[in-house]
Amino acid sequence: MDKGLNKCLHKGLKIYGLSCNYLENPIGIDSKPRFSWKLYSDTRGQRQAAYRLLVSSSREKLERGIYDAWDSGKIASSDNIHISYAGKALLPRTRYWWKVVAYDMEDMPFESDVAFFETGKMDEEWTAKWITAGYIRNEATAYAAPLLRTSFELDCEPAEARLYICGLGYFYAWINGEKPSDDVLSTAFTRYDSTVLYLTYDVTELLKAGKNAIGIILGNGWYNCFAEDPWNTRQATWRHWPKVIAELHVKLPDGSRMVITTDQSWKSAKSPITFNGIRNGEYYDARLEIPGWNTPGFDDSGWEPAKIIRPPGGVLRAFELQPIRITKELAAARKWQSPSGTCIFDMGQNFSGVVRIKVKGKAGTEVVIRYSDLLKEDNVSLNQAPIAGFVRSGEFQTDKYIKKGDGVETWQPVFVYHGFQYVELSGLDYEPGLDAVTGLVMHTGFEERGHFRCSDETLNTIQKHCYWATVSNYHGIPTDCPHREKNGWTGDASLSAEQALLNFAPMAAYVKWMRDFKDSQKPNGAIPCVVPSTGWGYNWGNGPDWSSALTLIPWYIYTYCGDRVILGEMYDAIKKHCDFITGMAENYIVHYGIGDWCPPFEGPAISVNMSSFKTPTALTDTAYYYKTAETLSRIARILGREEDAEKYGNLAEKIKEAFRREFFKKDERGMKVAGDCQTSTACMLYQGLAEDNEKEALLKLLLSQIEEKDYHIDFGILGNKYVMNTLGEGGHAGLGIRMITQDTFPSFKKWIDMGATTLWECWNGGGSHNHHAFSDVSAFMYKYIGGILPDENEPGFKHIILRPALECGLSYVECRHESMYGGIECNWTNSGDKVTIEISVPVNAHATLYLPSSYDGKVMESGESIEGVFGINACIKGDKLVLTLVSGKYKFEISR
């Protein structure tokens, strides 16, 4: 250990939360490493004055003080997020160990625990070949899931071993009959003719001296999606039979190495999975099981040789996000017999995943499992019709299992996921018990980072619904719904990104999806409305209201996580897309797009009803065109591209002028925005298209429009973001609460009363019952009720804006977010005669707390007047008492 380094706590300071590229101890990365860490101290005002990053090629060297990869030296800086590696060239397939030394304000050093990152194959050429099963010769033979295997011998146990593998569309691998990981449905969906993602597994502990075996099973996934649908998935240019490429790199104790690769020497056979389609389901015949097929002693002499097959066309890149995992198991809440004699199970929660069944019966019994989030009008029969219409070939959300024996058997599908609350079992000659099905919740496994709870149970339930809608709709990409479409609709994801970044840690997953945007972008800059795209979505639905996700999600990642690198990585694509919109606009007005989708309507959930019939689509799309240009100008300035900053800033001003001429009228009688409704008025305010001297009047106009609707919602998914954020910014959080908690249509509360357990698609209950497009209401709760907001000028919550809605009618709020700098808390109570606010500001950050000016002279902190309390500066600004806070914990009390 270096002289002077120590791990003792000095005044409560410690380093925690080490990450590399948003991941903890990642294995197999190709991107340049970026390091982040968090600091905690019991001492108010503590901060990092300097840091020293140390990287070694072995843990032993790191602990001995031999930093043979990188020693940053002591850097006088408070930076502790996104520090880019700047050492020696990294070698492929190599583990590096790192730690950080942070110096406090007294120049005392504190050493972190040891972490690591491991490079993938990087630019190293693959020696393996893409292979598939020998029996697959046409589409019909590719419906089943093939098995592939090989065996080899080791003279001794390995020192280390890594399996680098990409199986398309999905795969599972075993070493000597054991899985190396708990991930499911790997690899992630991409534009396969541009990019395919390989995974890296540490399999050192699974290998042994003597004979070893690798077994792989392949599923069709999105790579070979053969169902007919409106999005031309079946016609995707990349679509082909399942295939795999894999390299097992083994290092022996004497330093020698061996590599086992996929080639034509592998053996192949059919599996018990006789059919699997991501839009249809999975069929499994347990009578076809082959015991021990993935173990060393298995006799595969009767298996067909594998065959080399053409590559998918995309570049192999590392899988650098959290994989899909089974994160929860849910017991069925109740069950009943349907009129047709089937057994229906209510899981009590709408979610994405599958069920594990436990059934008895005779060998050869076929059990059929059908899934939906809807029941028919009789409220006892499964109803797939409203969500099954887009799957135009094969069955929809249907799994089948054929028993192999006469005893109790357990099974779960492995190459599909469904969206559902209700499960129908048929084919049994007895009434199964409640434990016959167990729900397996499946989604991209990003960590939870937020907490919101308050005295209003309706708001708590809405927050819970936002949680379930979000996790149900992330499977390598953010989807609109987990059943009907499973598409990466750009606008839906853009609208929900802020709440996702507050509730979870989806950053690595978003970075992957942004790279999908680049792969899907046409040379002219066009972005499809669904990403990845099969070739569909460039001629409908891709107006700026949806395609601006390319600009806004990197901006949100920058704002909430302080990440400049994503801005630089996406810059050229954003610029090209802005230029494309300019070419499509007429006098800076955009006349194509989707608009305020799903405003309140009566009748069936069909496009003519779900379209924006109040707010002109040209209004919202032109506003997003402005936001694209204006944000691009800001990004250019952040990246030091001043010429572009001026160019796109000027473009934004021209768009703003055109918007105001086309859609905004004001005279002595007042102001009016085209459409004369909540969405239109709030759009102008939210998107920054109003002048400062117009904002108060426009806000009053919005308030009057809300009053005209008896304080009810009158907006779709775009207006949801505009109106709620505008009310929050304007200090009307209480009114926002009143709108979303109304008992009558349309409102989030009405959904709850109708039985919702997630967010729905349409206010009247039509369409999908698991949609996240309205989930920005959760961000409204964090930002404008709890009061935790980021500052774009000091992003990543380096500066925290605290605006608790103390007078919104709630008696308590718990609001927490684990930021890149550490935990932020703003918990408050209001009993009427006393207000308490408990605040936590992480080390290296600072905060500004806004309180009503009427609190001046009444605020105590930990029992003392705030005047003269260390870490607090107070002043009056307009109608606000403004407190600036250094890092630390605070407990304010205000007696009235």
Secondary structure as the mmCIF struct_conf table of DSSP 4:
data_model
#
loop_
_struct_conf.conf_type_id
_struct_conf.id
_struct_conf.beg_label_comp_id
_struct_conf.beg_label_asym_id
_struct_conf.beg_label_seq_id
_struct_conf.end_label_comp_id
_struct_conf.end_label_asym_id
_struct_conf.end_label_seq_id
TURN_TY1_P TURN_TY1_P1 LYS A 3 GLY A 4
BEND BEND1 HIS A 10 HIS A 10
TURN_TY1_P TURN_TY1_P2 LYS A 11 GLY A 12
STRN STRN1 LYS A 14 CYS A 20
TURN_TY1_P TURN_TY1_P3 ASN A 21 TYR A 22
STRN STRN2 LEU A 23 LEU A 23
BEND BEND2 GLU A 24 ASN A 25
STRN STRN3 ILE A 27 ILE A 29
BEND BEND3 SER A 31 SER A 31
HELX_LH_PP_P HELX_LH_PP_P1 LYS A 32 PRO A 33
STRN STRN4 ARG A 34 TYR A 40
BEND BEND4 ASP A 42 THR A 43
TURN_TY1_P TURN_TY1_P4 ARG A 44 GLY A 45
STRN STRN5 ALA A 50 SER A 56
BEND BEND5 SER A 57 SER A 58
HELX_RH_AL_P HELX_RH_AL_P1 ARG A 59 ARG A 64
TURN_TY1_P TURN_TY1_P5 GLY A 65 GLY A 65
BEND BEND6 ASP A 68 ALA A 69
STRN STRN6 TRP A 70 ASP A 71
STRN STRN7 ILE A 75 ILE A 75
BEND BEND7 ILE A 81 ILE A 81
STRN STRN8 ILE A 83 SER A 84
HELX_LH_PP_P HELX_LH_PP_P2 TYR A 85 TYR A 85
BEND BEND8 GLY A 87 LYS A 88
HELX_LH_PP_P HELX_LH_PP_P3 ALA A 89 LEU A 91
TURN_TY1_P TURN_TY1_P6 PRO A 92 ARG A 93
STRN STRN9 ARG A 95 TYR A 103
TURN_TY1_P TURN_TY1_P7 MET A 105 GLU A 106
STRN STRN10 PRO A 109 GLU A 111
HELX_LH_PP_P HELX_LH_PP_P4 SER A 112 VAL A 114
STRN STRN11 ALA A 115 THR A 119
TURN_TY1_P TURN_TY1_P8 MET A 122 ASP A 123
HELX_LH_PP_P HELX_LH_PP_P5 GLU A 124 TRP A 126
BEND BEND9 ALA A 128 ALA A 128
STRN STRN12 ILE A 131 THR A 132
TURN_TY1_P TURN_TY1_P9 GLY A 134 TYR A 135
BEND BEND10 ASN A 138 ASN A 138
TURN_TY1_P TURN_TY1_P10 GLU A 139 GLU A 139
HELX_RH_3T_P HELX_RH_3T_P1 ALA A 140 ALA A 142
BEND BEND11 TYR A 143 ALA A 144
HELX_LH_PP_P HELX_LH_PP_P6 ALA A 145 ALA A 145
STRN STRN13 PRO A 146 LEU A 154
BEND BEND12 ASP A 155 CYS A 156
BEND BEND13 ALA A 159 ALA A 159
STRN STRN14 GLU A 160 LEU A 168
BEND BEND14 GLY A 169 GLY A 169
STRN STRN15 TYR A 170 ILE A 175
TURN_TY1_P TURN_TY1_P11 ASN A 176 GLY A 177
STRN STRN16 GLU A 178 GLU A 178
BEND BEND15 PRO A 180 PRO A 180
STRN STRN17 VAL A 184 VAL A 184
BEND BEND16 LEU A 185 LEU A 185
STRN STRN18 SER A 186 SER A 186
BEND BEND17 THR A 187 THR A 187
HELX_LH_PP_P HELX_LH_PP_P7 ALA A 188 PHE A 189
TURN_TY1_P TURN_TY1_P12 TYR A 192 SER A 194
STRN STRN19 THR A 195 ASP A 202
HELX_RH_3T_P HELX_RH_3T_P2 THR A 204 LEU A 206
BEND BEND18 ALA A 209 ALA A 209
STRN STRN20 GLY A 210 GLY A 219
TURN_TY1_P TURN_TY1_P13 GLY A 221 ASN A 224
BEND BEND19 ALA A 227 ALA A 227
TURN_TY1_P TURN_TY1_P14 PRO A 230 TRP A 231
HELX_RH_3T_P HELX_RH_3T_P3 THR A 233 GLN A 235
TURN_TY1_P TURN_TY1_P15 THR A 237 TRP A 238
STRN STRN21 LYS A 243 LYS A 251
TURN_TY1_P TURN_TY1_P16 PRO A 253 ASP A 254
BEND BEND20 GLY A 255 GLY A 255
STRN STRN22 ARG A 257 THR A 261
BEND BEND21 ASP A 263 ASP A 263
TURN_TY1_P TURN_TY1_P17 GLN A 264 SER A 265
BEND BEND22 TRP A 266 TRP A 266
STRN STRN23 LYS A 267 LYS A 270
BEND BEND23 PRO A 272 PRO A 272
STRN STRN24 ILE A 273 GLY A 277
TURN_TY1_P TURN_TY1_P18 ILE A 278 ASN A 280
STRN STRN25 GLY A 281 ASP A 285
HELX_RH_3T_P HELX_RH_3T_P4 ALA A 286 LEU A 288
TURN_TY1_P TURN_TY1_P19 PRO A 291 ASN A 294
BEND BEND24 THR A 295 THR A 295
TURN_TY1_P TURN_TY1_P20 PRO A 296 GLY A 297
TURN_TY1_P TURN_TY1_P21 SER A 301 GLY A 302
BEND BEND25 TRP A 303 TRP A 303
STRN STRN26 GLU A 304 PRO A 305
HELX_LH_PP_P HELX_LH_PP_P8 ALA A 306 ALA A 306
STRN STRN27 LYS A 307 ILE A 308
BEND BEND26 GLY A 313 GLY A 314
STRN STRN28 VAL A 315 ALA A 318
BEND BEND27 LEU A 321 LEU A 321
HELX_LH_PP_P HELX_LH_PP_P9 GLN A 322 PRO A 323
STRN STRN29 ILE A 324 ALA A 331
STRN STRN30 ARG A 334 GLN A 337
TURN_TY1_P TURN_TY1_P22 PRO A 339 SER A 340
BEND BEND28 GLY A 341 GLY A 341
STRN STRN31 CYS A 343 VAL A 359
TURN_TY1_P TURN_TY1_P23 ALA A 363 GLY A 364
HELX_LH_PP_P HELX_LH_PP_P10 THR A 365 THR A 365
STRN STRN32 GLU A 366 SER A 372
BEND BEND29 ASP A 373 ASP A 373
STRN STRN33 LEU A 375 LEU A 375
TURN_TY1_P TURN_TY1_P24 GLU A 377 ASP A 378
BEND BEND30 ASN A 379 SER A 381
STRN STRN34 LEU A 382 LEU A 382
HELX_RH_AL_P HELX_RH_AL_P2 ALA A 385 ALA A 388
TURN_TY1_P TURN_TY1_P25 GLY A 389 PHE A 390
BEND BEND31 SER A 393 GLY A 394
BEND BEND32 PHE A 396 GLN A 397
STRN STRN35 THR A 398 ILE A 402
BEND BEND33 LYS A 404 GLY A 407
STRN STRN36 GLU A 409 TRP A 411
BEND BEND34 VAL A 414 PHE A 415
STRN STRN37 HIS A 418 SER A 426
BEND BEND35 GLY A 427 GLY A 427
BEND BEND36 ASP A 429 TYR A 430
HELX_RH_3T_P HELX_RH_3T_P5 LEU A 434 ALA A 436
STRN STRN38 VAL A 437 THR A 444
HELX_LH_PP_P HELX_LH_PP_P11 PHE A 446 GLU A 447
STRN STRN39 GLU A 448 GLU A 448
STRN STRN40 GLY A 450 CYS A 454
BEND BEND37 SER A 455 SER A 455
HELX_RH_AL_P HELX_RH_AL_P3 GLU A 457 SER A 472
TURN_TY1_P TURN_TY1_P26 ASN A 473 ASN A 473
STRN STRN41 TYR A 474 TYR A 474
BEND BEND38 HIS A 475 ILE A 477
STRN STRN42 PRO A 478 PRO A 478
BEND BEND39 ASP A 480 ASP A 480
TURN_TY1_P TURN_TY1_P27 PRO A 482 GLU A 485
STRN STRN43 TRP A 489 TRP A 489
HELX_RH_AL_P HELX_RH_AL_P4 THR A 490 ASN A 503
STRN STRN44 PHE A 504 PHE A 504
HELX_RH_AL_P HELX_RH_AL_P5 MET A 507 SER A 520
TURN_TY1_P TURN_TY1_P28 PRO A 523 ASN A 524
BEND BEND40 CYS A 529 CYS A 529
STRN STRN45 VAL A 530 VAL A 530
BEND BEND41 VAL A 531 PRO A 532
BEND BEND42 THR A 534 GLY A 535
BEND BEND43 GLY A 537 GLY A 541
BEND BEND44 GLY A 543 GLY A 543
HELX_RH_AL_P HELX_RH_AL_P6 PRO A 544 SER A 547
TURN_TY1_P TURN_TY1_P29 SER A 548 SER A 548
HELX_RH_AL_P HELX_RH_AL_P7 ALA A 549 CYS A 561
BEND BEND45 ARG A 564 ARG A 564
HELX_RH_AL_P HELX_RH_AL_P8 VAL A 565 MET A 584
STRN STRN46 GLU A 586 GLU A 586
TURN_TY1_P TURN_TY1_P30 ASN A 587 TYR A 588
STRN STRN47 ILE A 589 ILE A 589
BEND BEND46 GLY A 593 GLY A 593
BEND BEND47 ASP A 596 ASP A 596
BEND BEND48 CYS A 598 CYS A 598
BEND BEND49 PRO A 600 PRO A 600
BEND BEND50 GLY A 603 GLY A 603
BEND BEND51 ALA A 605 ALA A 605
HELX_RH_AL_P HELX_RH_AL_P9 SER A 607 MET A 610
BEND BEND52 SER A 611 SER A 611
BEND BEND53 PHE A 613 THR A 615
HELX_RH_AL_P HELX_RH_AL_P10 THR A 617 ILE A 638
TURN_TY1_P TURN_TY1_P31 LEU A 639 GLY A 640
HELX_RH_AL_P HELX_RH_AL_P11 GLU A 642 PHE A 663
STRN STRN48 PHE A 664 ASP A 667
TURN_TY1_P TURN_TY1_P32 GLU A 668 ARG A 669
STRN STRN49 GLY A 670 VAL A 673
TURN_TY1_P TURN_TY1_P33 ALA A 674 GLY A 675
BEND BEND54 CYS A 677 CYS A 677
HELX_RH_AL_P HELX_RH_AL_P12 GLN A 678 TYR A 686
TURN_TY1_P TURN_TY1_P34 GLN A 687 GLY A 688
BEND BEND55 ALA A 690 ALA A 690
HELX_RH_3T_P HELX_RH_3T_P6 ASP A 692 GLU A 694
HELX_RH_AL_P HELX_RH_AL_P13 LYS A 695 GLU A 708
TURN_TY1_P TURN_TY1_P35 LYS A 709 TYR A 711
HELX_RH_AL_P HELX_RH_AL_P14 ILE A 717 GLU A 729
TURN_TY1_P TURN_TY1_P36 GLY A 730 GLY A 731
HELX_RH_AL_P HELX_RH_AL_P15 ALA A 733 ILE A 740
TURN_TY1_P TURN_TY1_P37 THR A 741 THR A 741
BEND BEND56 ASP A 743 SER A 747
HELX_RH_AL_P HELX_RH_AL_P16 PHE A 748 ASP A 753
TURN_TY1_P TURN_TY1_P38 MET A 754 GLY A 755
BEND BEND57 THR A 757 THR A 758
BEND BEND58 GLU A 761 CYS A 762
TURN_TY1_P TURN_TY1_P39 TRP A 763 ASN A 764
BEND BEND59 GLY A 765 GLY A 765
BEND BEND60 GLY A 767 GLY A 767
BEND BEND61 HIS A 769 HIS A 769
TURN_TY1_P TURN_TY1_P40 ALA A 773 SER A 775
HELX_RH_AL_P HELX_RH_AL_P17 ASP A 776 PHE A 780
HELX_RH_PI_P HELX_RH_PI_P1 MET A 781 GLY A 786
STRN STRN50 ILE A 788 PRO A 790
STRN STRN51 ASP A 791 ASP A 791
TURN_TY1_P TURN_TY1_P41 GLU A 792 ASN A 793
STRN STRN52 GLU A 794 GLU A 794
TURN_TY1_P TURN_TY1_P42 PRO A 795 LYS A 798
STRN STRN53 HIS A 799 LEU A 802
TURN_TY1_P TURN_TY1_P43 LEU A 806 GLU A 807
BEND BEND62 CYS A 808 GLY A 809
BEND BEND63 SER A 811 SER A 811
STRN STRN54 TYR A 812 GLU A 818
BEND BEND64 MET A 820 TYR A 821
STRN STRN55 GLY A 823 ASN A 830
BEND BEND65 GLY A 832 ASP A 833
STRN STRN56 LYS A 834 VAL A 841
TURN_TY1_P TURN_TY1_P44 VAL A 843 ASN A 844
STRN STRN57 HIS A 846 PRO A 852
HELX_RH_3T_P HELX_RH_3T_P7 SER A 853 TYR A 855
TURN_TY1_P TURN_TY1_P45 ASP A 856 LYS A 858
STRN STRN58 VAL A 859 GLU A 861
TURN_TY1_P TURN_TY1_P46 SER A 862 GLY A 863
STRN STRN59 GLU A 864 SER A 865
BEND BEND66 ILE A 866 ILE A 866
TURN_TY1_P TURN_TY1_P47 GLU A 867 GLY A 868
TURN_TY1_P TURN_TY1_P48 PHE A 870 GLY A 871
STRN STRN60 ILE A 872 LYS A 877
TURN_TY1_P TURN_TY1_P49 GLY A 878 ASP A 879
STRN STRN61 LYS A 880 LEU A 885
BEND BEND67 SER A 887 SER A 887
STRN STRN62 GLY A 888 SER A 895
#
